[in-house]
């Protein structure tokens, strides 16, 4: 099940952690992540630490649709986990479609992917669309005036790239595009 636009819903949570409490936060994050994975529609989460910052963490959370994401975000179980981290970290979040995270995480200073990586992924997105357009659409527009023929490509390709292809590719290649320091996997509580 997906949202009205057929998109997986992604939200980016930013955590500002009190200096010296990073280990406590990381142990708490293991439990929160475990709880989230049991919720219907959960499609994964990536935990990152901002390059050059010991105190800022990010969670990129994916759910099948808005309703299921909202159910998790508004759940009593999540609220209890958030209560446990009070005094250790403060949370902020903003929704994304996937495309805007090519340049930065919303509202944050995260290095964008290298130009070569963006070119490679964009090529993987545009080339197949271009082939399909040339094979199936262009032949029927040969008698059209040039400005109208030229309009066909952006009218078809831009929405497909924005709504379908680039969000999917940005999720698929996220770890390659954003080689940020990952937080180490803390030991499970009680060990």
GUMAR-558205 format. One line per 2 residues: number of its first residue (from 1); their letters; for each residue x, y, z of C-alpha. Coordinates in steps of 0.25 Angstrom, whole numbers, plus 5000, padded with zeros to 4 digits. Example, Ala and Ser with C-alpha at 12.3 -4.5 7.8 and 13.67 -1.06 7.14 Angstrom:
<atoms>
1> as> 5049,4982,5031; 5055,4996,5029
</atoms>
This chain:
<atoms>
1> xx> 5000,5000,5000; 5005,5014,4996
3> xx> 5001,5028,4998; 4992,5035,4988
5> xx> 5003,5039,4979; 5009,5024,4979
7> xx> 5021,5029,4987; 5027,5023,4999
9> xx> 5027,5033,5010; 5041,5038,5015
11> xx> 5043,5046,5027; 5056,5051,5032
13> xx> 5058,5052,5047; 5069,5061,5053
15> xx> 5074,5058,5067; 5083,5068,5075
17> xx> 5090,5060,5086; 5095,5066,5098
19> xx> 5110,5065,5098; 5115,5053,5106
21> xx> 5102,5046,5104; 5105,5040,5090
23> xx> 5106,5026,5095; 5093,5027,5103
25> xx> 5086,5032,5091; 5091,5021,5082
27> xx> 5087,5010,5092; 5073,5017,5092
29> xx> 5073,5017,5077; 5074,5002,5076
31> xx> 5062,5000,5084; 5054,5011,5076
33> xx> 5058,5005,5063; 5054,4991,5068
35> xx> 5040,4997,5072; 5038,5004,5059
37> xx> 5041,4991,5050; 5029,4984,5057
39> xx> 5019,4995,5051; 5011,4992,5039
41> xx> 5017,4999,5026; 5031,5001,5032
43> xx> 5041,5000,5020; 5054,5003,5027
45> xx> 5062,5013,5034; 5076,5018,5033
47> xx> 5083,5024,5045; 5094,5034,5041
49> xx> 5103,5044,5049; 5106,5057,5042
51> xx> 5121,5058,5037; 5129,5066,5046
53> xx> 5118,5066,5057; 5119,5058,5069
55> xx> 5105,5063,5074; 5096,5062,5062
57> xx> 5089,5050,5057; 5079,5047,5046
59> xx> 5069,5036,5044; 5063,5034,5030
61> xx> 5050,5027,5032; 5042,5020,5021
63> xx> 5028,5016,5022; 5019,5010,5011
65> xx> 5009,5022,5012; 5006,5035,5020
67> xx> 4995,5028,5029; 5005,5017,5034
69> xx> 5016,5027,5036; 5006,5036,5044
71> xx> 5001,5024,5052; 5016,5021,5056
73> xx> 5019,5036,5059; 5006,5038,5067
75> xx> 5007,5024,5074; 5007,5023,5089
77> xx> 5019,5013,5088; 5027,5024,5081
79> xx> 5023,5035,5091; 5028,5026,5102
81> xx> 5042,5024,5095; 5043,5039,5092
83> xx> 5040,5041,5107; 5052,5032,5110
85> xx> 5061,5041,5102; 5057,5054,5108
87> xx> 5070,5061,5114; 5079,5053,5105
89> xx> 5074,5058,5091; 5064,5067,5084
91> xx> 5057,5063,5072; 5053,5071,5059
93> xx> 5047,5065,5046; 5043,5069,5032
95> xx> 5036,5061,5021; 5043,5058,5008
97> xx> 5040,5051,4995; 5054,5047,4993
99> xx> 5058,5056,4982; 5062,5068,4991
101> xx> 5071,5059,4999; 5081,5059,4987
103> xx> 5086,5073,4991; 5084,5073,5006
105> xx> 5076,5067,5017; 5065,5078,5019
107> xx> 5069,5089,5028; 5082,5083,5031
109> xx> 5097,5085,5026; 5100,5071,5020
111> xx> 5110,5070,5008; 5103,5067,4995
113> xx> 5107,5055,4987; 5119,5057,4978
115> xx> 5116,5062,4964; 5121,5049,4958
117> xx> 5111,5041,4967; 5100,5051,4963
119> xx> 5103,5050,4948; 5104,5034,4949
121> xx> 5090,5033,4956; 5084,5043,4947
123> xx> 5089,5036,4935; 5083,5023,4940
125> xx> 5070,5030,4941; 5069,5039,4929
127> xx> 5075,5029,4918; 5064,5018,4919
129> xx> 5053,5029,4919; 5060,5035,4907
131> xx> 5060,5022,4900; 5046,5019,4903
133> xx> 5042,5033,4898; 5050,5032,4885
135> xx> 5044,5018,4882; 5029,5021,4885
137> xx> 5026,5036,4886; 5036,5043,4876
139> xx> 5031,5035,4864; 5017,5041,4865
141> xx> 5022,5055,4866; 5030,5056,4854
143> xx> 5020,5066,4847; 5019,5075,4859
145> xx> 5026,5089,4859; 5039,5089,4866
147> xx> 5035,5096,4879; 5024,5086,4881
149> xx> 5033,5074,4879; 5043,5080,4888
151> xx> 5032,5082,4899; 5029,5067,4899
153> xx> 5042,5062,4906; 5041,5071,4918
155> xx> 5026,5070,4919; 5028,5055,4920
157> xx> 5041,5053,4926; 5041,5063,4937
159> xx> 5029,5058,4945; 5034,5043,4943
161> xx> 5048,5047,4949; 5042,5055,4960
163> xx> 5031,5046,4965; 5036,5032,4962
165> xx> 5050,5030,4957; 5059,5039,4965
167> xx> 5052,5036,4978; 5054,5021,4976
169> xx> 5068,5023,4971; 5072,5032,4982
171> xx> 5067,5022,4992; 5073,5010,4985
173> xx> 5087,5018,4984; 5086,5025,4998
175> xx> 5098,5019,5004; 5106,5021,4992
177> xx> 5102,5035,4990; 5103,5039,5005
179> xx> 5116,5032,5010; 5114,5038,5024
181> xx> 5120,5033,5037; 5110,5023,5042
183> xx> 5108,5022,5056; 5114,5009,5062
185> xx> 5104,4998,5066; 5104,4999,5081
187> xx> 5102,4987,5089; 5088,4983,5093
189> xx> 5084,4988,5106; 5088,4978,5117
191> x> 5101,4973,5111
</atoms>
